[in-house]
Amino acid sequence: MANVVKKHSISSELAQKMVDEAVAKAGEIGVSENVAILDDGGNLKAFSRMDGAPLLSIEIAQNKAYTALFGISTQDFFNFIQSDPSLWPASPRLRVWRRTEEGSPLRWTEKLSGRSG
C-alpha cells in the first residue's frame, strides 16, 4: 500500500486567469475589487488589488476566499455555525473565517462563475 496520496490543485496559470476574469468583470460593472484565489490548502495562489480598491479589503478578500474552501457561501457557513451552539467556541479560532453576505465559492468551468463579494 502506498503512503503517498496524489491530489489535484489549481495551477498558477488557472488562478491568474480567474483573477483576470474577475477583474475584467468588476471593471465592466464599475467597481474596484480585491480578488484572491487560494489553492485547496488555503494558501494564496493569485491576487489582484484593483486601483481604488480599499486597503482594508485585501485581508477580507483573502479571508472570504478561505471561507469559500468549505464549498458553501460564507452566509451559509455562518448559518451552519450559528445553528449549532457547540460550534460557537471554535468560531473565533477560525482566524481567517469571515461572515459576509455575498462571499461564494468560485467555480471554473468554461468561464468564471459565482461571486466572491
N, C-alpha and C positions, 0 to 999 in steps of 0.2 A: 504494500500500500504506500502510495506517495505521500510525502509530508509537505508538499508544495501545492498550493491552490492557484490556478490560473484565473485571473479576473480581468474584466474589460473596464477601461476607464476612458474618459474623454481625452481626446488628443488636444495638444496646444492649438493646432490648426482649426479644429472644430470649435473650441472655446472662443478663439478670436473671431471666428465667423459669426458666432452667436452674439458676441459683443457688438460687432459691426452692424448686424441686422437690428439689434435693439436700439443702438444709437441712431441709425437711419430712421427707424420708426418714431423715436422720440423727436427727432428733427421735423418729421412730417407733421406731427401733431403740435409742434411748437413748445415743447418742454425741454428743460435741461435735466438730465438724469445722471446718476452714478450707476453703472452696470457692473455687476460682479458675477462671475461664473466660477463655481467650485467643482473640484473633482469629487468622486464618491466618498472620499475620506474627509471632506470638509476643508480641503486645502485650496487656497486661491489659485485658480488656473489662468484667468484673464480678467482684466478690469479696465474700465474707462471712466474718467470723470469729465463730463462734457463741460465746456465753457459755461459759466453761470450756475452750475450745479452747487448746491450748498455744501460747504466743507463738512458739516456735521453728518451729512447723509452718506459719507464714504463708509463709515463703520456700519451704519444702518443697512446699507445695501449688502454688505458682506454678511451681516447677521441674518438678514432676511433670506439670503441665498442658503445659508447654513440651515435655517429652519425648514426650508423647502426640501432639504435632503430627506425629510421624513416622508415625502411623497404626497403631502396634503398641503392645502393653503395654510398660511400662518394663523388665519382666523379659526379654521377647523382644528388646528393643533391646540390653540388656546382653549377652545370649547372642550376639547378632549380632556385637557389637564383640569379645567375648571369643573368638569362633571365628576371627577374622582378625587375627593379630598386627600386620599393617601398620596397623590402625586404632587400636591401643593408644596410640601417641604423641599422637593427636588427642583422645582422650577427656578428658584433663584440661583441654583448651582449651574444651570444651563446658561453659562455666561453669554453665549452668542445667540441665544434664542430671542426672537423678537415677536411681539404681538402687533401685527399691523393688519389692517382690514383688506389690503389688496395684494399682499405677498402670495405668490403662487409658484408652484414648481414650473419650470420651463421644460418643454419637450422639444427635441429636434427631430423632425422627420424630413420632409422635403423643404419645409420652411419653418421659421420660428413661430411657435405658438405659445400661448399662455401669457402671463403677466408677472412682472417682477415687482411692481409697485413704482 
